[in-house]
Amino acid sequence: MEALSMKERIEKLQKNLKNSTRGFLITSNTNRYYFTGFNSSAGCVLVTERNAYLLVDFRYGEAAEKSVKHCKVVVFKRLYESIQEICSKENIKELFIERESVTAAQAENYKNAFARFGTIVSDSNMLDALISNLRLVKSADEIKFMAEAQKITEEAYTEVLNYIKPGVTEAQIALELEYLMRKKGAEGVSFSLITITGANTSLPHGVPGDNPVKEGDFFLSDIGALYNGYHSDMTRTVAVHHADEEMKKIYNIVLQAQLAALKKVKSGVKTCSVDKTARDIISSEGYGEYFGHSTGHGVGLDIHEQPNVSVSGETILSNNMVITVEPGIYLPNKFGVRIEDMVLVTNNGCHNFAALSKELVVI
């Protein structure tokens, strides 16, 4: 699989419309951006066999006309009427929509609205599958944006380590991290930052609160920055002042599992094999029941996207896919450890976006 330019992305979709009266209607913010490079909070892309149209309202018209190169820009007053005009001109009788990104009510609205001018809205999720497959492999620009997002994340994290000390709360640290990321050029954070300490670290997706850092605790940071629409994702677990023998033992098991899984990542390998590599090490040490989530996931315009790096993951890794590798062990009401890197799949292994050490850090 090869990464595609925006023009090629549209052409790939159009190959599925050859000699047909079908069209694709793309409505989600992320996928509009993926096919046009234009960021807007509303609008849609309509792809036919011969043409592609970006439909936006007055707020975005001038900017879209100046920047969008591979779609015809249509500034609409009434969206459904503009879609109707294009469908009539291009003889579109059936539209495929992004069923995974609309509610049942929205899908029904499309179906009723377009039926009035003779166009059927398909119940198929073919468009979702086609787009998901296209987005698996990243272009040079996408990789560059994600590398910058990771750089921002690491710089902010390195600074905030000086801020993590007994008495400071989880929420205060999350706020400081977001401030530092934005200060360093991030558009925002990739997700609600997970900055948790003590027994809260046994919660894989714990929410930062007023819980203060204490001496002898683990502190877990699952964080990421957003840059040019693309995400980074990283987790590090550190000890505050000191760590006992059990903490060190669990940390080292997770580290060995993560390092082994990273070595497994390579073009041609199934994602389930990467998951199994990490899971087998943790299970062999007697902690399999305490590793309940997948070993990783794809990252890009969404923080969680294909492929799934899980027990059931059947995707075969390919050059320029981006995934996370993030095994963990979570001991209820005690503590948890997770170590996560975002990596670029290559033909010979993987390139790790993360430059930070993974040895146990005591702050």
C-alpha positions in Angstrom: 0.0 0.0 0.0 1.2 3.5 -0.8 0.4 6.9 0.6 -1.7 9.1 -1.6 -2.0 12.8 -2.5 -5.3 14.5 -2.0 -6.0 14.3 -5.7 -5.2 10.5 -5.7 -7.5 10.0 -2.6 -10.4 11.4 -4.6 -9.5 9.4 -7.7 -9.4 6.2 -5.5 -12.9 6.8 -4.5 -14.0 7.5 -8.0 -12.7 4.2 -9.2 -15.6 2.6 -7.2 -18.1 4.7 -9.1 -17.1 3.7 -12.7 -20.0 3.3 -15.1 -22.6 3.9 -12.3 -25.2 6.4 -11.2 -23.8 6.4 -7.6 -22.1 9.1 -5.5 -20.3 9.5 -2.2 -21.4 12.1 0.3 -18.7 12.9 2.9 -19.9 14.9 5.9 -17.6 14.4 8.8 -15.1 17.1 9.7 -12.1 14.9 9.6 -12.8 13.2 6.3 -13.7 16.5 4.6 -10.3 17.7 5.7 -8.6 14.5 4.6 -9.9 14.8 1.0 -9.7 18.6 0.6 -7.1 19.9 3.1 -9.7 22.5 4.1 -10.7 22.8 7.7 -14.3 23.8 8.4 -17.0 23.0 11.0 -19.7 22.5 8.4 -20.2 21.4 4.8 -19.7 18.2 2.8 -17.8 16.7 -0.1 -19.8 15.1 -2.9 -17.8 12.7 -5.1 -19.2 11.5 -8.5 -17.6 9.4 -11.2 -16.3 12.5 -13.0 -16.1 15.3 -10.4 -15.7 16.1 -6.7 -17.5 19.1 -5.0 -16.8 20.8 -1.7 -20.0 22.4 -0.5 -19.6 25.1 2.1 -21.7 28.0 3.3 -20.9 31.7 3.0 -18.6 31.7 6.0 -16.0 29.5 4.2 -16.7 30.3 0.6 -13.8 32.7 -0.1 -11.2 30.8 1.8 -12.2 27.5 0.2 -12.1 29.0 -3.3 -8.5 30.2 -2.6 -7.1 27.0 -1.2 -9.0 23.9 -2.5 -7.5 22.6 -5.7 -9.0 19.2 -6.4 -12.7 19.9 -5.8 -15.1 22.3 -7.3 -16.2 24.7 -4.5 -19.9 25.3 -4.3 -21.1 28.0 -1.9 -24.6 26.9 -0.9 -27.6 28.7 0.6 -29.6 25.6 1.1 -27.4 22.5 1.3 -30.0 19.9 0.2 -31.0 22.0 -2.8 -27.4 22.3 -3.9 -26.8 18.5 -3.6 -30.0 18.0 -5.6 -28.7 20.2 -8.4 -25.5 18.3 -8.6 -27.2 14.9 -8.4 -29.5 15.9 -11.2 -26.7 17.3 -13.4 -24.6 14.1 -12.8 -27.5 11.7 -12.9 -26.8 10.4 -9.4 -29.5 7.9 -8.3 -27.9 6.5 -5.2 -25.8 8.1 -2.5 -23.5 6.4 0.0 -23.0 8.3 3.2 -20.6 7.9 6.2 -22.9 5.8 8.2 -20.5 5.4 11.1 -20.3 9.2 11.7 -24.0 10.1 11.6 -26.8 9.3 14.0 -29.7 7.1 13.0 -31.9 10.3 12.9 -29.4 12.1 10.6 -29.3 9.1 8.3 -33.1 9.1 8.2 -33.2 12.8 7.4 -30.8 12.3 4.4 -32.9 9.4 3.2 -36.2 11.4 3.3 -34.7 14.6 1.9 -33.0 13.0 -1.1 -35.9 10.7 -1.8 -37.9 13.7 -2.7 -35.7 14.3 -5.8 -35.3 10.7 -6.7 -32.0 9.7 -5.1 -31.7 6.7 -2.8 -29.5 6.8 0.3 -27.8 3.4 0.6 -27.8 1.4 3.9 -24.4 0.1 3.0 -21.3 1.2 5.0 -19.1 0.9 1.9 -18.0 4.5 2.0 -16.8 4.1 5.6 -14.8 1.0 4.7 -13.2 2.7 1.6 -12.2 5.8 3.6 -10.8 3.8 6.5 -8.7 1.7 4.1 -7.3 4.9 2.4 -6.4 6.5 5.7 -4.4 3.5 6.9 -1.3 4.6 5.1 0.1 8.0 5.9 1.6 10.5 3.4 4.9 12.3 4.0 2.9 15.4 5.1 0.8 13.4 7.6 3.9 11.8 9.0 5.6 15.2 9.4 2.6 16.7 11.2 2.5 13.8 13.6 6.2 14.0 14.3 5.7 17.7 15.2 2.8 16.8 17.4 5.0 14.3 19.2 7.8 16.8 19.5 5.5 19.3 21.2 4.2 16.6 23.5 7.6 15.6 24.6 8.9 19.1 25.2 5.8 19.9 27.3 6.1 16.7 29.2 9.8 17.2 29.9 9.0 20.6 31.4 6.1 19.4 33.4 8.2 16.7 35.2 9.6 19.6 37.2 6.1 20.5 38.3 5.1 17.1 39.5 5.8 17.0 43.2 3.9 16.0 46.4 0.9 18.2 47.0 0.2 19.1 43.4 -3.0 17.7 42.1 -3.7 15.6 39.0 -5.9 18.4 37.5 -3.3 21.1 38.0 -0.8 19.0 36.2 -3.2 18.4 33.3 -3.8 22.1 33.0 -0.1 22.9 33.1 0.6 20.3 30.3 -2.2 21.7 28.1 -0.8 25.2 28.6 2.7 24.2 27.7 1.5 22.3 24.6 -0.4 25.2 23.3 2.5 27.6 24.1 4.8 25.3 22.0 2.5 25.4 18.9 -0.3 22.8 19.5 -3.8 23.5 18.2 -5.0 21.7 21.3 -4.7 18.4 23.0 -5.4 15.1 21.3 -7.9 14.0 24.0 -8.7 14.8 27.6 -5.3 14.4 29.1 -4.8 11.5 31.6 -2.6 12.6 34.4 -3.2 10.4 37.4 -1.4 9.3 40.5 -1.4 6.6 43.2 -4.2 4.1 43.2 -5.8 6.0 40.3 -3.1 4.7 38.0 -4.9 1.3 38.1 -7.6 2.9 36.0 -6.5 2.7 32.4 -8.6 5.8 31.5 -8.6 7.5 34.9 -9.8 11.1 35.0 -7.6 13.8 36.6 -9.1 15.3 39.7 -8.2 16.9 43.0 -6.1 13.8 44.1 -2.7 15.1 45.2 0.7 13.6 44.2 2.2 11.7 47.2 5.7 10.5 47.8 6.2 6.8 46.8 3.4 7.0 44.2 3.5 6.2 40.5 2.4 9.1 38.3 1.0 8.1 34.9 0.7 10.6 32.0 -1.2 9.5 28.8 -1.0 12.6 26.7 -0.9 13.9 23.1 -0.9 17.1 21.1 -2.9 18.2 18.0 -0.9 19.8 15.1 -2.4 20.6 11.7 -5.3 18.3 12.5 -3.0 15.3 13.4 -2.5 13.7 16.7 0.3 12.3 18.8 -0.2 9.7 21.6 2.3 8.8 24.4 2.2 7.3 27.9 4.9 7.4 30.5 4.8 6.2 34.1 7.2 7.7 36.7 7.8 7.2 40.4 7.6 10.1 42.8 10.8 10.2 45.0 11.1 6.4 45.3 9.6 3.1 44.1 9.2 -0.1 46.1 10.3 -3.5 44.8 6.8 -4.5 43.6 6.5 -1.2 41.6 9.9 -1.8 40.0 9.0 -5.4 39.1 5.7 -4.5 37.4 7.3 -1.6 35.6 10.0 -3.9 34.2 7.5 -6.5 33.0 5.6 -3.9 31.1 8.8 -2.4 29.7 10.0 -5.8 28.5 6.6 -6.5 26.9 6.6 -3.1 25.1 10.1 -3.5 23.8 9.4 -7.0 22.5 6.2 -5.8 20.8 8.1 -2.9 19.2 10.6 -5.4 17.8 7.7 -7.3 16.3 6.3 -4.3 14.4 7.2 -4.6 10.7 5.5 -4.4 7.3 3.9 -7.8 6.6 3.1 -8.6 10.2 -0.5 -9.0 11.4 -1.5 -6.7 14.2 -2.7 -9.6 16.3 0.9 -10.9 16.3 2.1 -7.6 17.8 -0.6 -7.8 20.5 0.3 -11.5 21.2 4.0 -10.7 21.7 3.3 -8.2 24.5 0.4 -10.2 26.0 2.4 -13.4 26.2 5.2 -11.8 28.2 2.8 -10.2 30.7 0.8 -13.5 31.0 4.0 -15.6 31.5 4.7 -13.4 34.6 1.3 -14.2 36.0 -0.3 -10.8 35.2 -2.4 -11.6 32.1 -5.7 -10.9 33.8 -4.5 -7.4 34.7 -3.9 -6.4 31.0 -7.4 -6.0 29.7 -7.1 -3.6 26.7 -5.6 -3.9 23.3 -1.9 -3.4 22.8 -2.4 -0.5 20.4 -4.4 1.3 17.7 -3.9 3.5 14.6 -3.4 7.2 15.0 -3.9 10.1 12.5 -6.7 12.6 12.0 -8.4 10.6 14.8 -6.7 9.6 18.0 -8.2 6.1 17.6 -8.5 4.8 14.1 -7.6 1.7 12.1 -5.8 -0.6 12.5 -6.6 -2.3 15.8 -3.6 -3.8 17.4 -5.6 -6.4 19.4 -6.1 -10.1 19.9 -8.5 -10.2 17.0 -6.6 -7.7 14.8 -6.3 -9.1 11.3 -4.8 -6.1 9.5 -1.4 -6.8 7.9 0.9 -3.9 8.7 2.2 -1.9 5.8 4.9 0.7 5.2 3.9 4.1 6.5 1.1 3.0 8.8 1.2 4.6 12.2 0.2 2.7 15.4 0.7 2.8 19.1 2.3 0.1 21.2 1.0 0.4 24.8 0.9 -2.6 27.0 0.0 -2.2 30.7 -0.6 -3.9 34.0 -3.2 -2.5 36.4 -3.5 -3.9 39.9 -6.9 -2.8 41.4 -6.7 -0.3 44.2 -2.9 -0.4 44.2 -1.3 1.1 41.0 -0.9 0.6 37.3 1.9 1.0 34.7 1.5 1.7 31.0 4.2 2.6 28.6 3.2 3.8 25.1 5.0 4.9 22.0 3.6 6.0 18.6 5.5 4.4 15.8 5.8 4.5 12.0 5.7 1.0 10.4 8.6 0.4 7.9 9.6 -2.5 5.7 12.5 -3.2 8.1 10.8 -2.6 11.5 9.5 0.6 12.8 10.5 4.2 13.4 9.6 5.4 16.9 8.3 9.0 17.0 9.1 9.1 20.7 12.6 10.1 21.8 12.2 9.9 25.6 13.8 7.2 27.6 11.5 4.4 28.9 13.7 3.3 31.8 12.0 3.9 35.1 12.4 7.6 36.1 12.2 8.6 39.7 11.4 12.3 40.1 
